[in-house]
């Protein structure tokens, strides 16, 4: 079969160009969405805010045309997200800014509904349709990743000031999308896909200007070269260390900052590292004011009196703690950190049941999301929630798609299996 014949088969699925089959029409809508969305991510940074809901709407149409019912896994996820939304909503009762907490609960609930509809739609697709969608999404991510690299090079060489603040903010968003796309390419059996992912990693480390994405690239690279049988152990170890630090972070950051400042170590990296530590040590005393329940969800953005006589932190306002751990400690207290830890533990346990490329994709998606949220962006941003929903859908789609032969030992030692 020629290349054009394969493209014709994937896009049309054996149906004529004009068809009255409602199932095929809805699927083609999904194909178009997954083909265009990655490029929109790269050029319209806030596009995940809307695209997650568009995908959910198409997912709902798919479920209606197929008459599908929600499975046990999706019902369990729905209950979990409902409880999480209820917890965030309840924080409005003690919040210092109840309106912002209510907005956070509204957004979390809305994107939770979108996630449930999209995930169940992907799970309900027959194997042939799911494989078509996976192939089209791969092409879409190729376009998206090339677009991200193009914008990195544009900002680096074709603008007057590559460090202009708007350029940096743009790169902080789009390089996150590129990192998610690159993981899918690393899980492919062909060298050209992996080479493209490696090229993205190099360009982003050189010109991406995002500490969070740079750290995520390093962790993903370690997972890639690691034998498959050790990856789950490495994932558990990584999050055991991460959660241990999360529990003690507010209590150790001030003495750590003072020690590093006294010894002069912060002078070697006065940008992101020193500025973050400076901000966190200013936040930690305020955590002690409400250590159990916090000040209410989404209240860090307008926290008054936190930034006082900063040494390295240069921003005039407080967009967030630039760390989900300190955001949760301040906004939802120790109870929020416990919920966060339990949620991560449940996800890690679920990932442990995956094999081969499925495990590689899911584990690295989790690492990228957590590392990015721990360095740069806050969880309540609409585009962040939209990105998490859409990329999780891509993760499920690629894991549920037809197994590709020829995956070498560096990605898997066993044939991938996923149980619904």
Order of alpha helices (4+ residues) and beta strands (2+ residues): alpha-alpha-alpha-alpha-alpha-alpha-alpha-alpha-alpha-alpha-alpha-alpha-alpha-alpha
